[in-house]
Amino acid sequence: MKIKFLGATRQVTGSSYLLNAGGAKILVDCGMFQERGYSYRNWKSFPVPPDQIHYLLLTHVHIDHSGLIPKLVKEGFTGDILLTPASKEMFPIVLLDSARMQEEDAAFKKKRHEKEGRKGPYPEIPLYTVHDAEKCFPLLKDVPYEDYLPLNDRVKVCFHDAGHILGSAMIEIIVQDENGSRNIIFSGDIGQWGNPLLSNPSVFDRADYVVMESTYGNRNHDNPQDIDEKLCKIINDTVKAGGNVLIPTFAIERAQELLYHLNRLTHAERIPYIMTFLDSPMAVEITKVFEQCKKYFDKETCVLFKDGKSPFDFPGLKLVESVEASKAINLIKGSTIIMAGSGMITGGRIKHHLIINITHPESTLLFVGYQAVGTLGRQILDGVSPVRILGQSYPVRIKVEKIDGFSAHAGMNDLHRWLNSFKTPPKHVFLTHGEEESILSLENYLQSKGGWKVSAPTYMEEYNL
């Protein structure tokens, strides 16, 4: 049994692992690299011919876990793509949106490069197209939580609820060979305990091998009880100043969690009546999927639906899908709340809203999610000014705020809690999906416990298990 690390190695994005076990080549996740400086990897050929991969197992549909699947299929993968039922519902929405962005970005670059008389490093061609994304859909096979599915006579797989986003999973692979039975758990992205909407993350008392995320391995989030207080203050202060609140929003989970909190604050009259825009066709579609997947929510949210109250709706909320309606938002006089993708400002409509507001000190740019190194969101959060948006340079005069408690990722204490569920140390824990400092912190914690073998793999590193 061998494992090769194809991404998310000492960085946060590009999640992808190749497991060669029990006569099967199994790819776990096939994510896009989103950090600036690593995006060139998206264009490289896959390190193993796609037609030699038998199965692709998907932990969840975030782009840094799923975003290269159309490219994989385009280059020859024809096996089953196994994922949870909720992920299967969201997969076409997310990947079609990504494909459209690839096409639009390529067209925009071509236009800009022609105007500037130059060519970019990947000129005028999208990474993949809508047609490429559509070719993935017949390969999707949903697997309910806690069902053990045989892949062949020596390998079976089980998806466990990760509590990260709707449909997210931790994937357990059990291999029976000449060395006996062994299991390996891929944590995917681990959710927080007690977060609104979703169930708590699954825990395990044993595993032979673990591939574990470490995004917040060195820090905790804000106290969840503080979220409403901070959100109230930011909105009220910005409205008083006469500005707009811009929130770069991940379409899956973060958008719905924001709607949940704004719903509560509006009905409690803790914030004024204010026009609020969810300016993301994908987020609008995903919210509809959420409303159809009530059985996956926690008890509190299920009670709201049972009483006929959607936690994703409130007075003043406008769902924006068309480009024309998106442009019209910036013609409105008076304060507004604008939630738009992408969550790290790497693309999408948020860039256009930011251009309008970035030089206005009365407005606020509110970050509610992780900002990977090299992304525009991280640059602004780190105080860089001016910044380059859509080929132009802008000074950052907008007020910048951050609320950490919204994160769908487990914080440091929750990661420790997840690890402490194991009654005996696994034979080997591989730390991925985190920056160097986060991985080092989690590695030091495990070593202090004694008896834990821990590694932080490098890109393309392979291990015999």
Buried (B, 14 or more C-beta within 10 A) or exposed (E): BEBBBBBBBBBBBBBBBBBBBBEBBBBBBBBBBBBBEBBEBBEEEBEBEBEEBBBBBBBBBBBBBBBBBBBBBBBEBEBBBBBBBBBBBBBBBBBBBBBBBBBEBBEEBBEBBEEEEEEEEBEEEBBBBBEBBBBBBEBBEBBEBEEEBEBEEBBBBBBBBBBBBBBBBBBBBBBBEEEEEBBBBBBBBBBBBEBBBBBBBBBBEEBBBBBBBBBBBBEBBBEBEEBBEBBBEBBBBBBEBEBBBBBBBBBBBBBBBBBBBBBBBBEEEBBEEBBBBBBBBBBBBBBBBBBEBEEBBBEEBEEBBEEEEBBBBBEBBEBBBEEEEBBEBBEEEEBBBBBBBBBBBBBBBBBBBBBBBBEBEBBBBBBBBBBBBBBBBBBBBEEEBEBEBEEEEBEBBBBBBBBBBBBBBBBBBBBBBBBEEBEEBBBBBBBBBBBEEBBBBBBEBBEEEEEBEBBBBEBEBEBEB
